[in-house]
């Protein structure tokens, strides 16, 4: 597994990079990456990934976000309240 600093760096820049790639790549590669990052065990990585969702949402399809990211955020909220 990559170090938390590397995962943090990926969370920090991958949403910005989505501006420069095909929307299909954003939906099929970058959105799943963020789905994993928001479940990261390190709070810093998780926080950075969530903070970049606004940037990601500019380039990902709304359906993909509502199918993948929103349920993940809901799962996190449920698990933290348990």
Buried (B, 14 or more C-beta within 10 A) or exposed (E): EEEBEEBBBBBBEBBEBBEEEEEEBBBEEBBEBBBBBBBBEBEEBBBBBBEBBEBBBEBBBEEBBEEBBEEBEEEBEEEEEE
